Amino acid sequence: MWKSMLLALAFAGPCEVAADHPPPSRPLTVIHYRADGHLMLAPVAIGGRNEWFVFDSGAPHLVLDPRLTARLRLEPTSRGATTGTGAGAVGVGHLRPVSIRIGALALRADDPWEIDLSKVPIPGDVRGLIGADLWKNHVVRVDPVRGTLSVFDPARFRPVKGEAVVPLIIEGEKMFVEARLDVKPGLSVIHKLRVDTGAEETVNDPIAGQALVTKRTTVGNGLGENFVAVSGLMDAVHLGPFTIRRVWGPGGPGPAIGMEIFRRFVTTFDAPHGRLYLSPTPALKEPVPAPTG
C-alpha cells in the first residue's frame, strides 16, 4: 500500500499544464504524411528527386538505404555496426554530409548512416529514416487526426494553451519520458522509456513479462533479427495525467514507448526545451489490440 502511494506521489510531480501563451508561431513547414499502420511516411527531397522516408525518432542519425546511396553515388567513408529493436548487430556505413529538404525545411545531416532497410517490415518504396538530425534540433508536432507533421523553430515556438506537459529527457541523440506502468495488482513501477516513433508498439519493457496474462509473441520488427519473447497485458500505462488501460506490451529489452500510445494524442516533441506536449484525441479511449503471432 505504502509503496503504491509513494509511486503515485513520485509520479505526480513532473507533469504540468502549458502556460497561457499565444498560439504557436508559424511552422517552418507542414507536411501531410502517409500512414503505414501507425508509422509516418513522407516524401523527402534528396539528390534531385523525392524519396519516401519514415519519421523515426528512435534513429540516432539520418539513415539512407543502399538502394538510395547507389543512386546518389555515395560511398561510406568507414563501416561499423549498431543495434536496433531486433537481435544482433546491424552493419552501418558512415557517409559524408548530405542535404535534404522536408517540405519547405532544408536540413543538413553531418553524419548520415547507410543501413540496409530491405528486410525491415516497412513498405518497399521506403529509402530512409528521418532520425535525430530533425528531432533534436526542432520542435516537431504530430497530429494523427489531420495526418500532419509540423516543424517549428525552437526559438520562436509557443505551446498551445491547456496542453499537458511531460518532461522530455534528452540523452545524446535519444529522447525519453517517464511513465508509470501498472503491471498487475501490487506491482507498479515508474520507468524511463525511449521515445520511438519508428515503433508501432505501446510500451516495450521486460517487466511486461510479469503481467498476470502473457503470451509468447514474435518481437523486434525493426533493425536486427526478430525473436520470440513474452508479451504481457498490463493493467494500465500512465503518461502525464493520462491513463490507458489494459495495455498489451512486448517484454523485449530496451524499454521504449511507441506509436500505439502516441497515436492517441496530438503530440509535440520539444527536445530543445526538454518538454513533451500532449493533447488527447478520441483515440485515447480506443482499446489496445492484443499482439499476433
C-alpha positions in Angstrom: 0.0 0.0 0.0 2.7 2.5 1.1 4.8 1.6 -2.0 1.8 2.3 -4.3 1.2 5.6 -2.6 4.8 6.6 -2.9 4.9 5.7 -6.6 1.8 7.8 -7.2 3.2 10.8 -5.3 6.6 10.5 -7.1 4.9 10.4 -10.5 2.5 13.3 -9.8 5.3 15.9 -9.7 6.8 16.1 -13.2 3.6 16.8 -15.1 2.3 20.4 -15.6 -0.1 22.3 -17.8 1.2 24.5 -20.6 1.2 28.2 -19.6 -1.2 30.7 -21.1 0.8 31.6 -24.2 -0.4 32.8 -27.6 -0.8 30.1 -30.3 2.4 28.6 -31.7 4.3 30.6 -34.2 4.1 29.8 -37.9 5.8 26.4 -38.5 8.8 26.2 -40.7 7.0 23.5 -42.7 3.9 21.4 -42.5 3.7 18.1 -44.4 0.9 15.5 -44.8 2.3 12.1 -44.0 1.1 8.7 -45.3 0.3 6.3 -42.6 1.5 2.7 -42.8 0.0 1.1 -39.7 1.0 3.7 -37.1 4.2 4.7 -38.9 4.6 8.1 -40.6 6.0 8.1 -44.1 6.5 11.3 -46.2 8.5 12.2 -49.4 11.8 13.8 -48.8 13.8 15.7 -51.5 17.3 14.3 -51.9 19.6 14.2 -54.9 17.1 16.0 -57.2 14.0 13.9 -56.5 11.6 12.8 -53.8 12.1 9.6 -51.9 9.9 8.0 -49.2 11.3 8.2 -45.6 9.9 7.0 -42.2 10.0 9.7 -39.5 11.7 7.7 -36.8 12.7 9.5 -33.5 14.4 6.3 -32.4 17.0 6.6 -35.2 20.1 8.4 -33.9 21.0 9.7 -37.4 19.6 10.2 -40.8 19.6 6.7 -42.4 19.9 6.0 -46.1 19.2 2.7 -47.7 21.9 1.3 -50.1 19.4 1.5 -53.0 19.4 5.3 -52.4 23.2 5.7 -51.8 23.8 3.8 -55.0 21.7 6.3 -56.9 23.4 9.2 -55.2 26.8 7.6 -55.7 27.7 7.9 -52.1 30.4 5.6 -50.7 30.8 5.0 -47.0 33.9 6.6 -45.5 34.0 3.9 -42.8 32.0 1.0 -41.6 30.8 -0.2 -38.2 27.7 -1.7 -36.5 24.7 -0.8 -34.5 21.7 -2.4 -32.8 18.0 -2.0 -33.3 14.8 -3.4 -31.9 15.8 -6.9 -33.1 18.5 -9.2 -32.0 22.1 -9.0 -33.2 24.2 -6.3 -34.7 23.4 -4.5 -38.0 26.0 -3.2 -40.4 26.4 0.6 -40.7 28.3 2.7 -43.3 29.2 6.2 -42.3 28.7 8.7 -45.2 29.8 12.2 -45.9 27.3 15.0 -45.1 24.2 15.3 -47.2 21.4 17.9 -47.6 17.7 17.0 -47.7 14.5 19.0 -47.9 11.4 18.1 -45.9 8.6 20.3 -47.3 10.0 23.8 -47.0 12.6 22.9 -44.4 16.2 22.4 -45.6 18.2 20.0 -43.3 21.8 19.0 -43.3 22.9 15.7 -41.8 26.6 15.7 -40.9 26.9 12.0 -40.2 24.3 10.1 -42.2 24.3 6.3 -41.9 23.9 3.7 -44.6 21.8 0.8 -43.4 20.1 -1.9 -45.4 16.4 -1.5 -44.8 15.2 -4.1 -47.3 14.5 -6.7 -44.6 12.8 -4.2 -42.2 8.9 -4.6 -42.2 8.2 -1.3 -43.8 6.9 -0.5 -47.3 9.3 -1.5 -50.1 9.5 2.0 -51.5 11.0 3.5 -48.3 14.6 4.6 -48.8 15.5 6.1 -45.5 14.7 7.2 -41.9 14.5 10.8 -40.6 16.2 10.5 -37.3 17.7 12.7 -34.6 19.0 15.3 -37.1 15.4 16.6 -37.2 14.1 15.7 -33.7 16.8 17.0 -31.5 17.1 20.4 -33.2 13.5 21.3 -33.8 10.0 21.3 -32.3 8.0 18.6 -34.1 4.2 18.4 -33.8 2.5 15.2 -34.9 -1.3 15.4 -35.5 -2.7 12.0 -36.3 -6.2 13.4 -36.8 -5.2 15.6 -39.6 -2.3 13.4 -40.7 0.2 16.2 -40.5 3.7 16.7 -39.1 4.7 20.4 -38.4 8.2 21.6 -37.7 8.9 24.7 -35.7 11.9 26.9 -34.9 12.5 26.2 -31.2 13.5 29.9 -30.7 10.0 31.0 -31.8 7.8 28.2 -30.6 5.0 28.9 -28.2 2.9 26.0 -26.8 -0.9 25.8 -27.1 -2.8 26.8 -24.0 -4.1 23.9 -22.0 -2.0 21.1 -23.3 -0.5 18.7 -20.7 3.3 18.9 -20.4 5.6 16.0 -19.6 9.3 16.3 -19.1 11.2 15.1 -22.1 14.6 13.7 -21.1 17.4 14.2 -23.6 20.5 11.9 -23.5 22.7 12.3 -26.5 20.7 11.6 -29.6 17.9 9.9 -27.7 14.6 11.2 -26.1 13.0 9.6 -23.1 9.9 10.0 -21.0 9.0 8.6 -17.6 5.7 6.6 -17.4 4.0 4.6 -14.6 3.3 1.0 -15.6 0.7 -0.8 -13.5 1.8 -4.3 -14.4 -0.7 -6.1 -12.1 -2.3 -5.6 -8.7 0.6 -4.8 -6.3 3.2 -4.1 -9.0 3.5 -0.6 -10.3 6.8 1.0 -11.4 8.0 4.2 -12.9 10.3 3.5 -15.8 12.2 5.7 -18.3 11.1 4.8 -21.8 12.8 5.8 -25.0 10.6 7.7 -27.4 10.4 5.8 -30.7 8.0 6.9 -33.4 9.5 4.2 -35.6 7.9 1.5 -33.4 4.2 0.6 -33.7 4.1 -0.9 -30.2 2.7 0.6 -26.9 5.4 0.1 -24.3 8.2 -2.3 -24.7 9.6 -3.3 -21.3 10.9 -6.5 -19.8 8.6 -6.1 -16.8 5.6 -6.8 -19.1 6.5 -10.4 -18.7 5.3 -10.2 -15.1 1.8 -9.4 -16.0 -1.0 -11.8 -15.0 -1.8 -12.6 -18.6 1.0 -13.2 -21.0 1.6 -14.9 -24.4 4.6 -15.8 -26.5 5.0 -13.4 -29.4 7.5 -12.5 -32.1 9.1 -9.2 -31.3 11.7 -6.9 -32.9 10.1 -6.0 -36.2 12.9 -3.5 -37.0 16.6 -3.5 -37.4 18.1 -6.8 -36.5 16.6 -10.3 -36.3 13.1 -10.9 -34.9 13.0 -13.1 -31.8 10.4 -14.8 -29.6 9.6 -13.1 -26.3 6.8 -12.8 -23.8 4.2 -10.0 -24.2 2.0 -9.1 -21.2 -1.4 -7.5 -20.6 -0.6 -4.7 -18.1 -3.4 -3.1 -16.1 -2.5 0.5 -17.2 0.1 2.9 -18.6 0.1 6.4 -17.2 1.7 9.1 -19.2 1.4 12.5 -17.6 -2.2 12.9 -16.5 -3.5 10.4 -19.0 -4.3 6.7 -18.4 -4.5 3.9 -21.0 -5.9 0.7 -19.5 -5.4 -2.9 -20.4 -2.3 -2.4 -22.4 -0.6 -5.2 -24.2 3.2 -4.6 -24.4 6.1 -6.7 -25.5 8.7 -7.7 -22.9 11.8 -7.3 -25.0 15.0 -5.5 -23.9 15.4 -1.7 -24.3 12.4 0.0 -22.6 10.6 2.2 -25.2 7.3 3.8 -25.9 5.9 3.7 -29.4 3.1 4.9 -31.8 0.3 2.8 -30.4 0.5 5.2 -27.5 1.3 8.4 -29.3 -1.3 7.9 -32.0 -3.9 8.7 -29.2 -2.6 12.3 -28.9 -1.6 15.3 -30.8 2.0 15.2 -29.6 4.6 18.0 -29.7 8.2 16.8 -29.2 10.2 19.8 -28.0 13.6 18.3 -27.5 15.4 21.7 -27.4 13.4 22.7 -24.3 13.0 19.2 -22.8 9.2 19.1 -23.0 6.6 16.8 -24.4 3.1 18.4 -25.0 0.1 16.1 -25.2 -3.5 16.9 -26.4 -5.7 13.8 -26.3 -7.8 12.8 -29.3 -10.8 10.4 -29.4 -8.4 7.6 -30.0 -7.3 7.8 -26.3 -10.2 5.6 -25.3 -9.7 3.0 -28.0 -8.8 -0.5 -26.8 -5.2 -1.7 -27.3 -5.2 -4.7 -29.6 -3.7 -8.0 -28.5 -0.5 -9.0 -30.2 -0.5 -11.5 -33.0 2.0 -14.3 -33.7 
